[in-house]
Amino acid sequence: MSTLLEALREAQIVDALDHGFARAVGRLSGVTDDAVLAAAALASRSPSRGHICVQLDRVAAVLAHEHGVPDEDAPADHTQPDLPVLPDAEDWLRRLQGATPAIRQASEKRRTALVLDRGALYLDRYWDYERRLADALLARVARPLSGLDTARLRAVLDALFPLPRDPSIGPEATTLPRRACATALASRLTVVSGGPGTGKTSVVARLLAVLNHAATQAGEPLPRVLMVAPTGKAAARLTESIGQQLADPERIPEPYRANVEAPSSTIHGALGVVRWGSPRFRHDADNPLAVDVLVVDEASMVDLPTMTKLVEAVPPHARLILLGDPDQLVSVELGSVLGDVCAAARSGSRTSGFDATLQALGASPPEGPTVAGSPRLADVHTHLLHTWRYGSTSGIRKVAVAIQQERAPEVLRLLDDPAVDDVSRLEPPASARGLRGLLEKDLVARYRPVVTATDPTVALQALASFRVLCAHRRGAWGVQRLNGEVETWLAEAGHIRPEEPWYPGRPVLVTRNDPTLGLRNGDVGIVLADPDAPEARKVWFMGEQGTLRWFRPGALPDHDTVYTTTVHKAQGSEYDDVLVILPRKRSGVVTRELLYTAVTRAKKSARVLGDPAVITGAVDTTIQRMSGLQARLD
């Protein structure tokens, strides 16, 4: 009779490494209970699937979800073995509690490879990250900043957050951003969430203006500010967005814009990588960052270990501001940190003392009951609602909201409604070969201005205006194949010569940071002939403030051709128009978060190539990650 551990291996739930880990645990500890060894294998498997732990009361449902949807590369006739029946959660917990040689309780000081805490089994390393992050965030919240000149700060907030002149715009368009800014003035931790175009970076620009003005008035040094993001592209966009805010006197009046500086970096660049591939950084709790304000953009993309190290490297006196959209895709690595933080804030209680501080700053606290005591996570979280990017009649906005609210019939109705002109659905062809007839003419027309331009500015602007976004990297309708198809179509139209690797017009995406060159993961460039040496090539990139930079092809770090990209790679970017290509059949990758992220990359129009059943499946399927972070923060 097959044991549960062997059944998990046969069902391809755990792999050889997980199986070997469980057997080693049993051999070294003397534990023979099959349920304990199976749990050890699942704990070993969890990080590779983005889970922090194995929650005993959820793991069966999570495995059924992951196991029930075929992998993107699975053949059409592939059938997966049935999922083994797992033990009852309560009985399983008792058996794990009895396996003391192999597993320790969270309260125990001894070291073991596995930790049992709050009904979940962890690998020791990830339990430690989760505990440290929760402790660091709660410590920041519990110690609000004191000594604020609330009267003076309130006057500045009045100037920076006037009520909307347009009567069609609700008051929340001003009251919520003002509340977020007031929170950041009073707290060492602020969480600002919201969808695209809701003004998250606008809050930061105004906060920096307030802090600089207050420091100048008091004769104090200006605050040291650093803005970070998970990718180079996102960091560059953050700098650009803040710069646009500060340069607009309509948004920030002249007296408050002086001397505001907000340099940006990738998170890894800010922390300082000790050596390539090392998990250690130069900056940590013992050697903190030299900042007074740290802004983390696209926080939904930050994994648990990185967020833990980043938060610990922020000096105790500094303000930490997390920005992000919890409805977007989570980190491709471990955890769903921003989602857990926002969920804990929504379920928690606010405190009367912090509400009084917000009122003193002229900010309206949320309605509802409060409790006494030190500030809590609910006090420092603001979810912005009003979107400035899309009008009230925007189809993109309506589709995004319907996806968030799990209303698949409404998503399909909007996509198929010819009266909604900024979103539409394309019926997928019967086979991958049929894509040519459906897309060739359109994509050749869209990319012709890119590949035929001789001016790098013109080429890069054209490239930034449109992108094909795929759910998968591999597979018949994935990035790798479609990049090749688009190259073929453009070549047959006489626009490019792809037999030359560095042909003029080739768009490239940098996939690895290179601090020496100042190129960052996510930067997009264009190959053009050198006018002074027609046989030579230059790869042009748009730098900060619209400045152009070029490099010889051989100098570039790792890169890909980028006519199409995955939705994951596009997160943190925006385009005028997007074409979203979903697989022909359901896939575990195609979730509500992926579809929402893909559609909201568009500013003007979004088309979705997808079968109604695949779109419905995406809206009805959410990413499920097992984590204890929310419970620790409650």
C-alpha positions in Angstrom: 0.0 0.0 0.0 1.4 3.4 -1.0 2.1 5.8 1.8 0.8 9.4 1.6 4.3 10.7 1.0 4.7 8.3 -2.0 1.2 9.2 -3.2 2.1 12.9 -3.3 5.2 12.0 -5.3 3.3 9.9 -7.8 0.6 12.6 -8.2 3.4 15.1 -9.0 2.4 17.3 -6.1 5.9 17.1 -4.6 9.1 16.5 -6.6 12.2 14.5 -5.9 13.8 17.3 -3.9 10.8 17.6 -1.6 10.5 13.8 -1.3 14.2 13.6 -0.4 13.9 16.3 2.2 11.0 14.6 3.9 12.9 11.3 4.0 16.0 13.0 5.4 13.9 14.6 8.1 12.5 11.2 9.1 15.9 9.5 9.0 17.7 12.2 11.1 14.9 12.6 13.6 13.7 9.0 13.9 10.1 10.1 13.0 8.2 7.5 11.0 4.7 8.9 11.0 3.7 9.1 7.3 1.5 12.2 7.8 4.4 14.0 9.4 6.7 13.1 6.5 4.1 14.2 4.0 3.7 17.5 5.7 7.5 18.0 5.6 7.5 17.4 1.9 4.7 19.9 1.4 6.6 22.4 3.5 9.6 21.9 1.3 7.4 22.4 -1.9 5.6 25.5 -0.7 8.2 28.2 -1.4 8.6 27.0 -5.0 4.9 27.7 -5.5 5.0 31.1 -3.7 3.6 29.8 -0.4 5.2 30.9 2.9 3.9 27.8 4.8 1.5 24.9 4.8 -1.7 25.9 6.4 -3.2 22.6 7.5 -6.8 23.8 7.2 -6.3 25.2 3.7 -3.7 23.0 2.0 -6.2 20.5 0.6 -8.2 23.3 -1.1 -5.1 25.0 -2.4 -3.7 21.8 -3.8 -7.0 21.0 -5.5 -6.9 24.4 -7.1 -3.3 24.1 -8.2 -3.7 20.5 -9.3 -7.0 20.9 -11.1 -5.7 23.3 -13.8 -3.2 22.0 -16.3 0.3 23.5 -16.7 0.8 25.7 -19.7 3.2 23.2 -21.4 1.1 20.1 -20.7 0.0 18.2 -23.9 -3.6 18.3 -24.8 -4.2 14.6 -23.9 -2.3 14.9 -20.6 -4.1 13.6 -17.5 -2.9 14.2 -14.0 -3.2 11.6 -11.3 -5.9 12.1 -8.7 -5.0 14.2 -5.6 -4.3 12.0 -2.6 -6.7 12.4 0.4 -5.0 14.5 3.1 -5.5 13.9 6.9 -8.1 15.9 8.8 -6.6 19.2 9.9 -7.0 18.7 13.6 -5.7 15.2 13.6 -2.8 16.3 11.4 -1.9 19.1 13.8 -1.9 16.7 16.8 0.5 14.3 14.9 2.8 17.2 14.0 2.8 18.4 17.6 3.9 14.9 18.7 6.8 14.8 16.2 9.1 16.9 18.5 12.4 15.6 17.3 11.7 16.9 13.8 9.5 19.9 14.5 9.6 22.7 17.1 6.8 24.9 18.3 7.2 28.7 17.7 7.9 29.3 21.4 10.8 26.9 21.6 14.4 28.3 21.3 16.0 25.2 19.8 16.7 25.0 16.0 14.9 22.6 13.7 14.3 22.6 10.0 10.6 22.8 10.5 8.5 25.1 12.7 4.8 24.6 13.7 3.0 27.9 14.4 -0.7 28.9 14.5 -1.7 25.7 12.7 0.8 26.0 9.9 4.1 24.2 9.2 7.0 26.3 8.0 10.5 25.8 6.9 12.6 27.6 9.6 14.0 30.2 7.2 10.6 31.4 6.0 9.0 31.3 9.4 11.8 33.6 10.6 11.3 36.1 7.7 7.5 36.2 8.3 7.9 36.8 12.1 10.6 39.4 11.6 8.6 41.4 9.0 5.4 41.4 11.2 7.4 42.5 14.2 9.1 45.3 12.3 5.9 46.6 10.7 4.0 46.6 14.0 6.8 48.2 15.9 6.8 51.1 13.4 3.1 51.5 13.6 3.0 51.5 17.4 5.5 54.4 17.7 3.9 57.4 15.9 5.9 60.5 15.3 5.5 63.2 17.9 6.2 66.9 18.2 4.3 67.8 15.0 3.4 71.4 14.4 -0.1 70.4 13.4 -1.4 74.0 12.8 1.4 74.8 10.4 1.2 71.4 8.6 -2.6 71.7 8.4 -2.2 75.1 6.6 0.2 73.5 4.0 -2.2 70.5 3.5 -5.0 73.0 2.9 -3.0 74.6 0.1 -1.9 71.2 -1.5 -5.3 69.5 -1.3 -8.0 71.9 -2.4 -11.5 70.5 -3.0 -12.2 69.6 -6.6 -13.6 72.4 -8.8 -15.5 69.9 -10.9 -18.8 69.1 -9.2 -18.9 65.7 -10.8 -15.8 64.6 -8.9 -16.6 63.3 -5.5 -15.0 64.7 -2.3 -13.1 61.4 -1.8 -10.8 62.5 -4.7 -9.3 64.9 -2.2 -10.2 63.6 1.2 -8.6 60.2 0.8 -5.2 61.5 -0.6 -5.1 64.1 2.1 -5.7 61.4 4.7 -2.9 59.4 3.3 -0.5 62.3 3.4 -1.5 63.3 6.9 -0.9 59.7 8.0 2.6 59.7 6.5 3.3 62.9 8.4 2.3 61.3 11.7 3.4 57.7 11.3 6.6 55.8 10.8 4.6 53.5 8.5 2.1 54.4 5.8 0.4 52.1 3.4 -1.3 53.7 0.3 -3.1 51.3 -1.9 -5.3 51.8 -5.0 -5.6 51.0 -8.7 -3.8 52.6 -11.6 -4.2 56.4 -11.8 -5.7 56.8 -8.3 -2.9 59.2 -7.3 -0.6 57.2 -5.1 2.5 59.0 -6.4 0.7 62.3 -6.1 0.4 61.7 -2.4 4.1 61.1 -2.2 4.9 64.3 -4.2 2.8 66.4 -1.9 4.2 64.7 1.2 7.7 65.6 0.1 6.6 69.1 -0.6 5.1 69.4 2.9 8.2 67.9 4.6 10.6 70.2 2.7 8.5 73.2 3.4 8.3 72.4 7.1 12.1 71.8 7.4 12.8 75.1 5.6 10.5 77.0 7.9 12.0 75.5 11.0 15.6 76.0 9.7 16.2 72.2 9.8 18.1 70.1 7.2 16.0 68.9 4.4 14.8 65.2 4.7 16.9 62.6 3.0 14.5 60.9 0.6 14.9 57.6 -1.4 12.3 56.0 -3.6 12.7 52.3 -4.5 10.9 49.8 -6.7 11.4 46.1 -7.5 12.6 46.8 -11.1 14.6 49.4 -12.8 11.7 50.3 -15.1 9.3 50.8 -12.2 12.0 53.0 -10.4 12.4 55.1 -13.5 8.7 55.6 -13.9 8.4 56.6 -10.2 11.0 59.3 -10.6 9.3 60.5 -13.8 5.9 60.6 -12.1 7.1 62.5 -9.1 9.0 64.9 -11.3 5.9 65.6 -13.3 3.9 66.3 -10.2 6.6 68.6 -8.8 6.9 70.5 -12.1 3.2 71.3 -12.3 2.2 74.5 -10.4 -1.5 73.5 -10.7 -0.8 70.5 -8.5 1.9 71.9 -6.2 2.0 75.7 -5.9 5.4 77.4 -6.2 6.2 78.0 -2.5 6.1 74.3 -1.8 8.1 72.9 -4.7 11.5 74.3 -3.9 14.5 72.0 -3.3 12.4 68.8 -3.4 14.6 65.9 -4.5 13.5 62.3 -4.8 16.2 60.0 -6.2 15.1 56.4 -7.1 16.7 53.0 -7.2 15.9 49.4 -7.4 15.4 47.8 -4.0 18.5 45.6 -4.5 20.5 48.6 -5.6 19.5 50.6 -2.5 20.3 47.7 -0.1 23.6 47.1 -1.8 24.2 43.6 -3.1 27.3 42.1 -1.4 28.0 39.9 -4.5 26.0 38.7 -7.4 23.7 35.9 -6.3 24.2 36.4 -2.6 21.1 36.8 -0.4 23.0 39.3 1.9 23.0 43.0 1.5 25.3 45.8 2.8 22.4 47.6 4.5 20.5 46.0 7.3 19.3 46.8 10.9 22.9 47.2 12.0 23.9 49.3 9.0 20.6 51.1 8.1 20.0 53.2 5.0 20.9 56.9 5.3 17.3 58.1 4.8 14.6 60.0 6.5 11.9 59.0 4.1 11.8 55.7 2.1 9.1 55.2 -0.5 8.5 51.7 -1.9 6.5 51.7 -5.1 4.9 48.6 -6.7 5.0 46.9 -3.3 2.7 44.1 -4.5 5.7 42.8 -6.5 8.0 42.6 -3.5 8.6 39.1 -2.1 8.7 38.2 1.6 12.5 37.9 2.1 13.2 41.1 0.2 10.5 43.1 2.0 11.8 41.8 5.4 15.4 42.9 4.7 14.2 46.3 3.3 12.0 47.1 6.2 14.7 46.2 8.7 17.2 48.4 6.9 15.0 51.5 7.4 16.3 53.5 10.4 13.8 53.6 13.3 13.2 57.4 13.0 12.4 57.3 9.3 9.1 57.3 7.5 8.4 54.2 5.4 5.6 54.5 2.8 4.4 51.4 0.9 2.6 52.1 -2.4 0.8 49.5 -4.5 -2.3 47.8 -5.9 -3.2 44.6 -3.9 -5.4 43.5 -6.8 -2.5 43.2 -9.2 -0.2 40.2 -9.6 1.7 39.2 -6.5 5.4 38.6 -6.4 6.7 35.9 -8.7 8.7 34.7 -5.7 7.5 34.1 -2.2 4.4 35.5 -0.5 1.8 38.2 -1.1 3.1 40.7 1.3 1.1 43.8 0.3 -2.1 41.8 0.0 -1.6 40.4 3.5 -0.8 43.9 4.9 -3.9 45.5 3.3 -6.2 42.6 4.4 -4.9 42.9 8.0 -5.5 46.6 7.9 -9.1 46.2 6.6 -10.0 43.7 9.2 -8.4 45.5 12.1 -9.6 48.3 14.4 -8.6 51.9 14.3 -7.7 53.9 17.4 -9.2 57.0 18.8 -5.8 58.7 19.5 -4.6 58.4 15.9 -8.0 59.6 14.6 -7.5 62.7 16.8 -4.1 63.3 15.2 -5.6 63.1 11.7 -8.3 65.6 12.7 -5.7 68.0 14.0 -4.1 67.9 10.6 -7.5 68.6 8.9 -7.8 65.0 7.5 -11.1 63.1 7.8 -10.7 59.8 9.5 -12.8 56.9 8.2 -16.2 56.4 9.7 -16.8 53.7 12.2 -15.9 52.8 15.8 -12.4 53.1 17.3 -10.6 51.6 20.3 -8.1 53.0 22.8 -4.4 52.2 22.7 -1.4 52.5 20.5 -1.9 53.0 16.8 -2.7 49.9 14.7 -2.2 48.9 11.1 -5.8 50.0 10.3 -4.8 53.5 11.3 -2.1 53.9 8.7 -3.7 52.3 5.6 -5.6 54.4 3.0 -7.2 52.9 -0.1 -7.6 55.5 -2.8 -10.8 55.2 -4.9 -11.0 58.0 -7.5 -9.1 57.2 -10.7 -7.8 60.2 -12.6 -6.6 58.1 -15.6 -10.0 56.9 -16.7 -13.2 58.8 -17.0 -16.4 57.6 -15.5 -17.5 56.2 -18.9 -14.2 54.4 -19.6 -14.7 50.8 -20.6 -11.2 49.9 -19.2 -12.3 51.2 -15.8 -15.6 49.3 -15.9 -13.9 46.1 -17.0 -11.3 46.5 -14.3 -13.9 47.0 -11.6 -16.0 44.1 -12.9 -12.9 41.8 -12.7 -12.2 43.0 -9.1 -15.8 42.3 -8.1 -15.7 38.8 -9.7 -18.5 39.6 -12.2 -17.5 37.5 -15.2 -20.7 38.0 -17.2 -20.3 41.8 -16.9 -16.7 41.5 -18.1 -17.7 39.6 -21.2 -20.6 41.9 -21.8 -18.4 45.0 -21.8 -15.7 43.3 -23.9 -18.3 42.3 -26.6 -20.3 45.5 -26.6 -19.5 47.5 -29.8 -20.7 50.7 -28.0 -17.8 50.5 -25.6 -15.0 51.7 -27.8 -11.9 51.4 -25.6 -12.2 47.7 -24.8 -13.0 44.7 -27.0 -12.6 41.0 -27.3 -11.1 39.0 -30.2 -12.4 35.5 -30.8 -9.4 33.2 -30.8 -8.8 31.1 -33.9 -9.1 27.4 -33.9 -5.3 26.9 -33.8 -2.1 28.8 -33.3 -1.6 28.9 -37.1 -4.8 31.0 -37.3 -3.1 33.8 -35.3 -1.4 34.9 -38.5 -4.6 35.7 -40.3 -6.1 37.4 -37.2 -3.1 39.5 -36.1 -0.5 39.9 -38.9 -1.9 42.9 -40.6 -2.6 44.7 -37.4 0.8 44.0 -35.7 2.8 44.9 -38.8 1.0 48.2 -38.9 1.5 48.8 -35.2 5.2 48.0 -35.3 6.1 49.6 -38.6 6.7 53.0 -37.0 9.0 51.3 -34.5 11.2 49.3 -36.9 11.4 51.9 -39.7 12.2 54.9 -37.6 15.7 56.3 -37.9 15.3 58.8 -35.0 15.7 57.0 -31.6 13.2 59.3 -29.8 10.5 58.6 -32.5 11.2 54.8 -32.3 11.1 54.6 -28.5 8.0 56.7 -28.2 6.3 54.4 -30.8 7.5 51.3 -28.9 6.2 52.7 -25.6 2.7 53.3 -27.0 1.7 49.7 -27.7 2.6 46.3 -26.4 1.4 42.7 -26.9 0.9 41.0 -23.5 0.9 37.3 -23.1 -0.1 35.2 -20.2 2.6 32.6 -20.8 6.3 32.8 -21.8 6.2 29.4 -23.4 3.6 27.5 -25.4 1.8 28.0 -28.7 0.5 31.5 -27.7 3.4 32.5 -25.5 6.0 35.3 -25.7 8.8 33.2 -27.2 6.8 32.0 -30.2 4.9 35.2 -30.8 8.1 37.3 -30.8 9.4 35.1 -33.6 6.1 35.3 -35.5 6.1 39.1 -35.4 9.7 39.2 -36.6 8.7 36.9 -39.5 5.7 39.1 -40.4 7.8 42.2 -40.3 10.5 40.6 -42.4 8.1 39.4 -45.0 6.7 42.9 -45.2 10.2 44.1 -46.0 10.6 46.2 -42.8 13.4 44.3 -41.0 16.2 41.7 -41.8 16.2 39.4 -38.8 18.9 37.2 -40.2 21.2 39.9 -38.8 21.0 39.5 -35.0 21.3 43.3 -34.3 19.1 44.4 -37.2 18.0 48.1 -37.2 14.6 48.4 -35.5 15.0 45.5 -33.1 13.4 46.3 -29.8 15.2 44.9 -26.7 14.3 44.4 -23.1 17.0 44.4 -20.5 16.5 41.5 -18.1 19.3 42.0 -15.6 20.5 45.1 -13.8 23.9 46.5 -14.7 24.9 49.2 -12.3 28.1 49.9 -14.2 26.2 50.9 -17.3 23.2 52.3 -15.4 20.9 49.9 -17.2 18.1 48.2 -15.1 15.9 45.2 -15.4 12.9 46.3 -17.5 14.6 49.1 -19.5 13.6 49.0 -23.2 15.8 50.0 -26.0 15.9 50.1 -29.8 18.7 49.1 -32.2 19.5 51.6 -34.9 22.3 52.0 -37.5 25.1 54.4 -36.5 24.8 57.3 -39.0 28.6 57.8 -38.8 29.3 54.1 -39.5 26.3 52.5 -41.3 27.5 49.0 -40.6 27.8 49.6 -36.9 24.9 49.5 -34.5 23.8 51.5 -31.5 21.2 50.5 -28.9 19.3 53.6 -27.7 17.5 54.0 -24.4 15.5 56.8 -22.9 17.1 58.1 -19.7 15.8 60.4 -17.0 14.1 63.6 -18.1 13.9 62.3 -21.7 17.6 62.2 -22.3 18.9 59.6 -24.8 21.7 57.2 -24.1 23.3 54.6 -26.4 25.4 51.5 -26.0 27.2 49.1 -28.4 25.3 45.8 -28.6 28.1 43.8 -27.1 28.0 45.9 -23.9 24.4 45.1 -23.0 23.6 42.8 -20.1 21.1 40.0 -20.5 18.2 41.0 -22.8 15.3 39.7 -24.9 13.6 40.9 -28.1 10.4 42.6 -27.0 7.6 42.8 -29.5 5.6 40.9 -26.9 6.1 40.4 -23.2 4.5 38.6 -20.4 1.9 40.3 -18.2 4.3 39.8 -15.2 7.1 41.6 -17.0 4.7 44.5 -17.9 3.7 45.0 -14.3 4.8 48.5 -13.3 4.6 49.7 -16.9 1.8 51.4 -18.9 1.1 51.8 -22.6 -1.5 53.7 -24.7 -2.8 50.5 -26.1 -2.4 46.8 -25.3 -3.4 43.5 -26.9 -3.8 40.8 -24.3 -3.3 37.2 -25.6 -4.8 34.5 -23.4 -4.2 30.7 -24.0 -6.8 28.7 -25.8 -7.5 26.6 -22.6 -7.7 27.2 -18.9 -4.3 27.6 -17.2 -3.3 28.0 -13.6 -1.4 31.1 -14.7 -4.5 32.9 -16.0 -6.1 34.4 -12.9 -8.2 37.4 -11.9 -5.0 39.2 -10.9 -3.4 38.5 -14.2 -6.4 39.7 -16.3 -6.8 42.8 -14.1 -3.1 43.7 -14.4 -3.1 43.1 -18.1 -6.1 45.3 -18.9 -5.0 48.1 -16.6 -1.6 48.5 -18.3 -3.6 50.3 -21.0 -4.3 54.1 -20.9 -6.4 54.3 -24.0 -7.5 50.9 -25.3 -7.3 47.3 -24.4 -8.2 44.3 -26.6 -8.3 40.8 -25.2 -7.9 37.7 -27.4 -9.6 35.0 -25.4 -12.3 32.4 -25.3 -15.3 33.4 -23.1 -14.7 30.3 -21.0 -11.0 31.2 -20.4 -12.0 34.8 -19.5 -14.7 33.5 -17.1 -12.3 31.1 -15.6 -9.7 33.9 -15.0 -12.3 36.1 -13.3 -13.4 33.3 -11.1 -9.9 32.2 -10.1 -7.7 34.1 -7.7 -4.1 33.5 -6.7 -4.0 31.4 -3.5 -1.0 31.7 -1.4 -0.6 30.2 2.1 0.7 32.7 4.6 0.5 33.5 8.2 1.5 37.2 7.8 -2.1 38.6 7.9 -2.8 36.7 11.2 0.4 38.1 12.7 -0.5 41.6 11.8 -4.2 41.5 13.0 
